[in-house]
Amino acid sequence: MTTRAKVALLFGGRSGEHEVSLRSGASVAQALAARHDVLPVLVDKAGRWLLQEGPAPQASGGTPVFLAPTPGDLGRLRRTADGGELARPDVYFPVLHGTFGEDGTVQGLFELAAVAYVGAGVVASAAAMDKEIMKALFAHAGLPQGPYRVLRGRDGAEEALIVGELGLPVFVKPANLGSSVAVTKVKRAEDLGRALDLAFAYDRKAMVETAIDAREIEVSVLGNDHPQASLPGEIIPDREFYDYDSKYSAGSRTRLVIPAPLDPATVAEVQRLGQGAFRAVDASGYARVDFFLERKTGRVLLNEINTIPGFTSISMFPKMWEATGLPYPGLVERLLELARERHGQRARLRTDYRG
C-alpha cells in the first residue's frame, strides 16, 4: 500500500498575484487529496502563514504557524503563539505566484530548513523572476530574444533614448512580477511616463520591450537535470494583448489552442528553446516558457520563463501536458517525485571540508 505523504500546500502570498494563487492552490489541492494528506497553508497579504484544516484551501482564516530555518526541526510547522508542533509535512508545494514566493525568498527558507519542496531552487527562482537577470542569462546561452531596455527610476533623457532605440509601440512592465500585472502597451511617446509610473509602483526596475507582431506560443517543461518539453500551445487574446483581464476575467473570450497549429520544425524549435531556457536559469521541477512567433519572418523569439506558472486545471501549463499524454493528477504526482529527487541530491552533498 502506498503511504500517503503529508503535503504542505502554500498559496496566496504577499504579492500582486495573490488572487491568482488562490485559484491555483484550490486546483492543486483537489488533485493531491486523492492520494495524499493536504495541509493548506494560506500566506496572507501581510505575509502571515495560516495553517487551515484541510484539504480544501480557503481564502482566509487559519492558525498562524512558522517553519523554523534549521534542519534539526525536520520541517515541522509550529504554532506561532507558543511554538507547539501542529504538523510535520513530508513535502512543501508552493504555488505562490510573484514576489515573496516565486522569487527565491521562500525557497531560501526551504533550503535553510532542509525540506523537500516542489519547483525551482533559490537561484533559478530569483533569476527567472527578475526579467533583467533572466534575459541576460538567455543572452549568455545564445537564445534568441527581442530588443529591450531596463530603467531604474524615471529619467527623461534616458526615456527619450529608449524610444529612439526601440521605436513604438513598446511594452512597459515591472521587472519582478507576472500575470501581466501593471503591463502597459505604449503607442505614443507622451504616454511612456504614465506607464513607467505604474511599473515603478510595483518594482524598483522597469522593463521596456519592443512590441513584436507575433503569435504567442507557450510550452511546458518538466524535469530536473534532464528536462522534457510538452507539445506547445497558442494563446489568441480577445483584445490587443494578453493582459490580466484577458487571462483571468470571467468574461474573457481569449482562446487557448492546444496543441498549437505549428509545422513540425517549429514545434521542435519551440521545445528545444524551452529546454534551453530551463537550463539557462538552472530550473528544476517545472516551468512554463513563453515565446513570440514573429509573423513576418517565422522566427521563434524567447519571451520569458515562469517557474511557478498558473496551475488551475484549465491553465496552459497542465493543459499542454494533458495534450502530451500526462493528465493533471499524474502531473502533480510527477512534481512530488521530482521534489524528492532533488532533495535527495542536496542531502548527499557535503557541507564540511576534511581535505
Secondary structure, DSSP 8 states (H G I E B T S, - for coil): -----EEEEEEE-SSTTHHHHHHHHHHHHHHHHTTSEEEEEEE-TT--EEE-SSSS--SS--EEEEE-SSGGGTT-EEETTT--EEE--SEEEE---STTTSSSHHHHHHHHHT-EESS--HHHHHHHHSHHHHHHHHHHTT--B--EEEESS--HHHHHHHHHHH-SSEEEEESS--TTTT-EEE-SGGGHHHHHHHHHTT-S-EEEEE---EEEEEEEEEESSS-EE---EEEE-SSSS--HHHHH-TT---EEESS----HHHHHHHHHHHHHHHHHTT--EEEEEEEEEETTT--EEEEEEESS---STTSHHHHHHHHHT--HHHHHHHHHHHHHHHHHHHHTS--S---
